[in-house]
Amino acid sequence: MKFGHILTAMVTPFNEQNELDFKRTENVIEYLINNGTEGLVIGGTTGESPTLTKEEKIQLYEHVVKVVNGRIPVIAGTGSNSTQSTVELTKAASKTGIDGIMLVTPYYNKPNAEGLYKHFEAAAQATDLPVMLYNIPGRSVINMAVETTVQLSKIPNIVSIKDASGDLDMMSEIIEKTDDDFSLYVGDDGLTLPAMAVGADGVVSVAAHVLGNDMNQMAKSFVNGDVLQASKLHRQLLPKMNACFMAPSPAPVKAALNELGVNVGSVRLPLVPLSHQELDVLKSELSI
């Protein structure tokens, strides 16, 4: 299933007391829709999901759905390292009007291939919505094997994967071995164009918060056959994309949004805001 080319893994806006801020959430949604975003992934890594309570997540999903009002797809991250908790949150999220579910590979407890399959199968059976798998070995320790992904793709409502492995060979193999209607979105901004070149549908992006229009243009140039223009944009954007990860995400991109006048507040502990020195470097790299 295709959700567009540039999906933004949206930050979760907080107020000065580090509580959910629904007005700021509305502002950032409008900003993203007007600046190249074709879909939103909420309550994921960039949304600081480990620090959000179940109640906060449901409130966030409901509010985002209301504000978006069907203009672009909204995919909610409901995965965790507890299958029972994942199933419960998936069921609750499915009642909020969202368009899809994203399920991260279980972190910390390191299940084997059979455990992974049964975890995702149970979560997929808890909803009628389309499901996007999320492989991110840098944060979850496990790198889900191609064979497991291919096997999971045969479950009717598992329709996509966000692959943040950084391994283009593995992505190519997944694309080759899954049906044509199964989509792959890269999870590393700097690999957007290289991944699209081997058949990925696009990116679930952090940098799109501040580079959305340019990234959208890059993707469209590639799809329309103007590979030279797409590669030129890729080279120009790469240092800026990397700057968005100069400190643990989403601290840099939240700082960048705040500098651009799209106030999203700070990050929750254990993450910390950028230092003054880091902020100066970020502003220089992004020309803001």
NUVEXKE-111299 format. One record per residue (C-alpha): chain; residue in one letter; x, y, z. Coordinates in Angstrom, 1 decimal, padded with zeros to 4 digits. Last residue first. Layout:
N
('A', 'A', (X, Y, Z));
...
This chain:
288
('A', 'I', (018.0, 029.6, 009.8));
('A', 'S', (020.7, 028.5, 007.3));
('A', 'L', (020.2, 024.8, 008.1));
('A', 'E', (023.9, 024.2, 008.7));
('A', 'S', (024.4, 027.5, 010.5));
('A', 'K', (021.3, 027.2, 012.6));
('A', 'L', (022.5, 023.7, 013.6));
('A', 'V', (026.0, 024.8, 014.5));
('A', 'D', (024.6, 027.7, 016.7));
('A', 'L', (022.2, 025.3, 018.4));
('A', 'E', (025.0, 022.9, 019.2));
('A', 'Q', (027.0, 025.7, 020.8));
('A', 'H', (024.0, 026.8, 022.8));
('A', 'S', (023.4, 023.2, 024.0));
('A', 'L', (020.7, 021.3, 022.4));
('A', 'P', (017.7, 020.2, 024.5));
('A', 'V', (017.9, 017.1, 026.7));
('A', 'L', (016.6, 013.6, 026.2));
('A', 'P', (016.0, 011.5, 029.3));
('A', 'L', (013.9, 013.6, 029.8));
('A', 'R', (011.3, 015.2, 027.6));
('A', 'V', (012.1, 017.3, 024.6));
('A', 'S', (011.4, 021.1, 024.3));
('A', 'G', (008.5, 023.1, 022.9));
('A', 'V', (006.9, 022.7, 019.5));
('A', 'N', (006.9, 026.4, 018.4));
('A', 'V', (006.8, 026.8, 014.7));
('A', 'G', (008.7, 030.1, 014.6));
('A', 'L', (011.6, 028.8, 012.4));
('A', 'E', (013.9, 028.7, 015.5));
('A', 'N', (011.3, 026.6, 017.3));
('A', 'L', (011.2, 024.2, 014.3));
('A', 'A', (015.0, 023.9, 014.3));
('A', 'A', (015.1, 023.2, 018.0));
('A', 'K', (012.5, 020.5, 017.6));
('A', 'V', (014.6, 019.1, 014.7));
('A', 'P', (017.8, 019.0, 016.8));
('A', 'A', (016.2, 017.4, 019.9));
('A', 'P', (014.2, 014.8, 018.0));
('A', 'S', (016.6, 012.9, 017.8));
('A', 'P', (019.8, 012.4, 019.8));
('A', 'A', (022.3, 015.1, 018.7));
('A', 'M', (023.7, 016.0, 015.3));
('A', 'F', (020.7, 014.2, 013.7));
('A', 'C', (019.0, 017.1, 012.0));
('A', 'A', (022.5, 018.2, 010.9));
('A', 'N', (022.7, 015.0, 008.7));
('A', 'M', (019.7, 016.1, 006.8));
('A', 'K', (021.3, 019.6, 006.2));
('A', 'P', (024.5, 018.0, 005.0));
('A', 'L', (022.5, 015.7, 002.6));
('A', 'L', (020.2, 018.4, 001.2));
('A', 'Q', (022.6, 019.7, -001.5));
('A', 'R', (023.7, 016.2, -002.6));
('A', 'H', (020.1, 015.0, -002.7));
('A', 'L', (019.0, 018.0, -004.7));
('A', 'K', (021.6, 017.4, -007.3));
('A', 'S', (020.7, 013.7, -007.4));
('A', 'A', (017.0, 014.6, -008.1));
('A', 'Q', (017.9, 017.1, -010.7));
('A', 'L', (020.1, 014.5, -012.5));
('A', 'V', (017.5, 011.8, -012.1));
('A', 'D', (014.8, 013.8, -013.9));
('A', 'G', (012.6, 010.8, -014.6));
('A', 'N', (009.3, 012.0, -013.2));
('A', 'V', (009.7, 009.7, -010.1));
('A', 'F', (013.2, 011.2, -009.5));
('A', 'S', (012.1, 014.8, -009.8));
('A', 'K', (009.1, 014.1, -007.6));
('A', 'A', (011.3, 012.6, -004.9));
('A', 'M', (013.7, 015.6, -005.0));
('A', 'Q', (010.8, 018.1, -005.1));
('A', 'N', (009.2, 016.5, -002.0));
('A', 'M', (012.6, 016.6, -000.3));
('A', 'D', (012.9, 020.3, -001.1));
('A', 'N', (009.4, 021.0, 000.2));
('A', 'G', (009.9, 019.0, 003.4));
('A', 'L', (013.3, 020.3, 004.5));
('A', 'V', (012.4, 021.6, 008.0));
('A', 'H', (010.0, 019.0, 009.3));
('A', 'A', (011.1, 016.8, 006.4));
('A', 'A', (014.3, 016.2, 008.3));
('A', 'V', (012.6, 013.5, 010.5));
('A', 'S', (011.4, 011.4, 007.6));
('A', 'V', (009.4, 008.3, 006.8));
('A', 'V', (010.8, 008.0, 003.3));
('A', 'G', (009.8, 007.1, -000.2));
('A', 'D', (008.3, 004.2, -002.2));
('A', 'A', (011.5, 002.2, -002.2));
('A', 'G', (012.5, 000.6, -005.5));
('A', 'V', (016.3, 000.5, -005.8));
('A', 'A', (016.6, 004.1, -006.8));
('A', 'M', (014.0, 005.1, -004.1));
('A', 'A', (016.5, 003.8, -001.6));
('A', 'P', (019.4, 005.9, -003.0));
('A', 'L', (017.0, 008.9, -003.1));
('A', 'T', (015.8, 008.6, 000.5));
('A', 'L', (019.1, 007.3, 002.0));
('A', 'G', (020.1, 010.6, 003.8));
('A', 'D', (016.7, 010.7, 005.5));
('A', 'D', (017.1, 007.3, 007.1));
('A', 'G', (013.8, 005.4, 007.7));
('A', 'V', (013.3, 004.1, 004.2));
('A', 'Y', (009.8, 003.4, 003.2));
('A', 'L', (009.0, 000.0, 001.6));
('A', 'S', (005.6, -000.7, 000.1));
('A', 'F', (003.8, -004.0, -000.5));
('A', 'D', (001.6, -003.6, -003.6));
('A', 'D', (004.2, -005.2, -005.8));
('A', 'D', (004.4, -008.4, -003.8));
('A', 'T', (007.4, -009.0, -001.6));
('A', 'K', (010.7, -010.7, -002.6));
('A', 'E', (012.2, -008.0, -004.8));
('A', 'I', (011.3, -005.2, -002.4));
('A', 'I', (012.7, -007.1, 000.6));
('A', 'E', (015.9, -008.0, -001.3));
('A', 'S', (016.5, -004.4, -002.3));
('A', 'M', (015.9, -003.2, 001.3));
('A', 'M', (018.5, -005.8, 002.5));
('A', 'D', (021.1, -004.6, -000.1));
('A', 'L', (020.3, -001.0, 000.8));
('A', 'D', (021.2, -001.6, 004.5));
('A', 'G', (020.6, 001.5, 006.6));
('A', 'S', (018.5, -000.6, 008.9));
('A', 'A', (015.8, 002.1, 009.2));
('A', 'D', (013.3, 000.2, 007.1));
('A', 'K', (009.7, 001.4, 007.4));
('A', 'I', (007.7, -001.5, 006.2));
('A', 'S', (004.4, -001.8, 004.3));
('A', 'V', (001.2, -003.7, 003.8));
('A', 'I', (000.6, -005.9, 006.8));
('A', 'N', (-003.2, -006.1, 006.4));
('A', 'P', (-003.3, -009.4, 004.5));
('A', 'I', (-000.6, -011.3, 006.4));
('A', 'K', (001.7, -012.3, 003.5));
('A', 'S', (004.0, -009.4, 004.2));
('A', 'L', (004.9, -011.2, 007.5));
('A', 'Q', (006.6, -014.0, 005.7));
('A', 'V', (008.6, -011.5, 003.6));
('A', 'T', (009.6, -009.5, 006.7));
('A', 'T', (010.7, -012.7, 008.4));
('A', 'E', (012.7, -013.8, 005.4));
('A', 'V', (014.4, -010.4, 005.2));
('A', 'A', (015.7, -010.7, 008.7));
('A', 'M', (014.6, -008.2, 011.4));
('A', 'N', (017.7, -006.4, 012.8));
('A', 'I', (017.4, -006.7, 016.6));
('A', 'V', (019.0, -004.1, 018.9));
('A', 'S', (015.8, -002.0, 019.1));
('A', 'R', (017.3, 001.5, 018.7));
('A', 'G', (020.0, 001.0, 016.0));
('A', 'P', (018.1, -002.1, 014.7));
('A', 'I', (015.2, 000.0, 013.5));
('A', 'N', (012.7, -002.2, 011.6));
('A', 'Y', (009.2, -000.7, 011.5));
('A', 'L', (006.3, -002.7, 010.1));
('A', 'M', (003.5, -000.7, 008.6));
('A', 'V', (000.0, -002.1, 009.2));
('A', 'P', (-003.2, -001.4, 007.2));
('A', 'L', (-006.3, -001.1, 009.5));
('A', 'D', (-008.6, -004.0, 010.4));
('A', 'T', (-006.9, -004.2, 013.8));
('A', 'A', (-006.0, -006.7, 016.6));
('A', 'Q', (-005.0, -009.4, 014.0));
('A', 'A', (-002.1, -007.1, 013.0));
('A', 'A', (-000.9, -007.0, 016.6));
('A', 'A', (-001.0, -010.8, 017.1));
('A', 'E', (000.8, -011.4, 013.8));
('A', 'F', (003.5, -008.8, 014.7));
('A', 'H', (004.3, -010.6, 017.9));
('A', 'K', (004.0, -014.1, 016.4));
('A', 'Y', (006.5, -013.2, 013.6));
('A', 'L', (008.9, -011.6, 016.0));
('A', 'G', (008.8, -014.5, 018.4));
('A', 'E', (009.4, -016.9, 015.5));
('A', 'A', (012.4, -014.8, 014.3));
('A', 'N', (014.0, -014.6, 017.7));
('A', 'P', (012.9, -012.1, 020.4));
('A', 'K', (015.5, -009.6, 021.7));
('A', 'N', (014.0, -008.4, 025.0));
('A', 'Y', (015.4, -004.9, 024.7));
('A', 'Y', (013.3, -003.7, 021.7));
('A', 'P', (010.3, -005.3, 020.1));
('A', 'T', (010.4, -004.4, 016.3));
('A', 'V', (008.3, -001.3, 015.8));
('A', 'L', (004.6, -001.4, 014.7));
('A', 'M', (003.1, 001.4, 012.7));
('A', 'I', (-000.7, 001.4, 012.3));
('A', 'G', (-002.9, 003.0, 009.6));
('A', 'D', (-005.6, 005.5, 008.7));
('A', 'I', (-006.4, 006.9, 012.1));
('A', 'G', (-010.0, 007.4, 013.1));
('A', 'T', (-009.6, 007.0, 016.8));
('A', 'K', (-011.0, 003.5, 017.2));
('A', 'S', (-008.0, 001.8, 015.7));
('A', 'A', (-005.8, 003.5, 018.4));
('A', 'A', (-007.6, 001.5, 021.2));
('A', 'K', (-007.1, -001.8, 019.4));
('A', 'T', (-003.5, -001.0, 018.6));
('A', 'L', (-002.9, 000.1, 022.2));
('A', 'E', (-004.2, -003.2, 023.6));
('A', 'V', (-002.3, -005.3, 021.0));
('A', 'T', (000.9, -003.5, 021.7));
('A', 'S', (000.5, -003.8, 025.5));
('A', 'Q', (-000.1, -007.6, 025.1));
('A', 'T', (002.9, -007.9, 022.7));
('A', 'S', (005.2, -006.1, 025.1));
('A', 'N', (008.3, -004.7, 023.4));
('A', 'S', (006.3, -001.7, 022.1));
('A', 'G', (004.3, -000.9, 018.9));
('A', 'T', (001.4, 001.6, 018.6));
('A', 'G', (002.9, 004.1, 016.2));
('A', 'A', (000.0, 005.9, 014.5));
('A', 'I', (-000.3, 006.5, 010.8));
('A', 'V', (-002.2, 009.5, 009.5));
('A', 'P', (-002.9, 009.7, 005.8));
('A', 'I', (-003.4, 013.2, 004.3));
('A', 'R', (-006.4, 015.6, 004.0));
('A', 'G', (-008.8, 013.3, 005.9));
('A', 'N', (-009.6, 015.8, 008.6));
('A', 'V', (-006.0, 016.6, 009.5));
('A', 'V', (-007.1, 018.5, 012.6));
('A', 'K', (-009.5, 015.8, 013.9));
('A', 'V', (-007.1, 012.9, 013.1));
('A', 'V', (-004.3, 014.8, 015.0));
('A', 'H', (-006.5, 015.3, 018.0));
('A', 'E', (-007.7, 011.7, 018.3));
('A', 'Y', (-004.1, 010.3, 017.8));
('A', 'L', (-002.7, 012.7, 020.4));
('A', 'Q', (-005.4, 011.9, 023.0));
('A', 'I', (-004.8, 008.2, 022.4));
('A', 'K', (-001.0, 008.7, 022.9));
('A', 'E', (-001.5, 010.8, 026.0));
('A', 'E', (-003.6, 008.1, 027.6));
('A', 'K', (-001.1, 005.4, 026.8));
('A', 'T', (001.6, 007.5, 028.4));
('A', 'L', (004.2, 009.3, 026.3));
('A', 'T', (007.9, 009.1, 027.2));
('A', 'P', (008.8, 006.1, 025.1));
('A', 'S', (006.8, 007.6, 022.2));
('A', 'E', (009.1, 010.6, 021.8));
('A', 'G', (007.3, 011.7, 018.6));
('A', 'T', (010.5, 011.1, 016.7));
('A', 'T', (010.5, 007.5, 017.8));
('A', 'G', (006.8, 007.1, 016.9));
('A', 'G', (003.6, 008.6, 018.3));
('A', 'I', (002.7, 010.0, 015.0));
('A', 'V', (003.5, 009.1, 011.4));
('A', 'L', (002.1, 011.8, 009.1));
('A', 'G', (001.5, 011.7, 005.3));
('A', 'E', (002.2, 013.7, 002.2));
('A', 'T', (004.4, 016.4, 003.8));
('A', 'G', (005.7, 019.0, 001.4));
('A', 'N', (005.5, 022.3, 003.3));
('A', 'N', (001.8, 023.2, 003.6));
('A', 'I', (000.9, 019.9, 005.2));
('A', 'L', (003.8, 020.3, 007.6));
('A', 'Y', (002.9, 023.8, 008.7));
('A', 'E', (-000.8, 022.8, 009.2));
('A', 'I', (000.3, 019.8, 011.4));
('A', 'V', (002.8, 022.0, 013.3));
('A', 'N', (000.1, 024.5, 014.2));
('A', 'E', (-002.5, 021.9, 015.3));
('A', 'T', (000.1, 020.3, 017.5));
('A', 'R', (001.0, 023.7, 019.0));
('A', 'K', (-002.7, 024.1, 019.9));
('A', 'F', (-002.8, 020.6, 021.3));
('A', 'D', (000.1, 021.1, 023.7));
('A', 'L', (000.9, 017.8, 025.4));
('A', 'E', (002.6, 018.6, 028.8));
('A', 'N', (006.3, 019.5, 029.1));
('A', 'Q', (005.4, 022.4, 031.6));
('A', 'E', (006.4, 024.9, 029.0));
('A', 'N', (004.1, 023.3, 026.4));
('A', 'F', (004.8, 020.1, 024.5));
('A', 'P', (004.7, 019.3, 020.7));
('A', 'T', (005.1, 015.7, 019.7));
('A', 'V', (007.4, 015.5, 016.7));
('A', 'M', (006.0, 014.1, 013.5));
('A', 'A', (007.6, 011.2, 011.6));
('A', 'T', (006.9, 013.0, 008.3));
('A', 'L', (005.9, 011.0, 005.2));
('A', 'I', (007.4, 012.0, 001.9));
('A', 'H', (006.6, 009.7, -001.0));
('A', 'G', (002.9, 009.0, -000.7));
('A', 'F', (001.0, 006.4, 001.4));
('A', 'K', (001.3, 003.4, -000.9));
('A', 'M', (000.0, 000.0, 000.0));
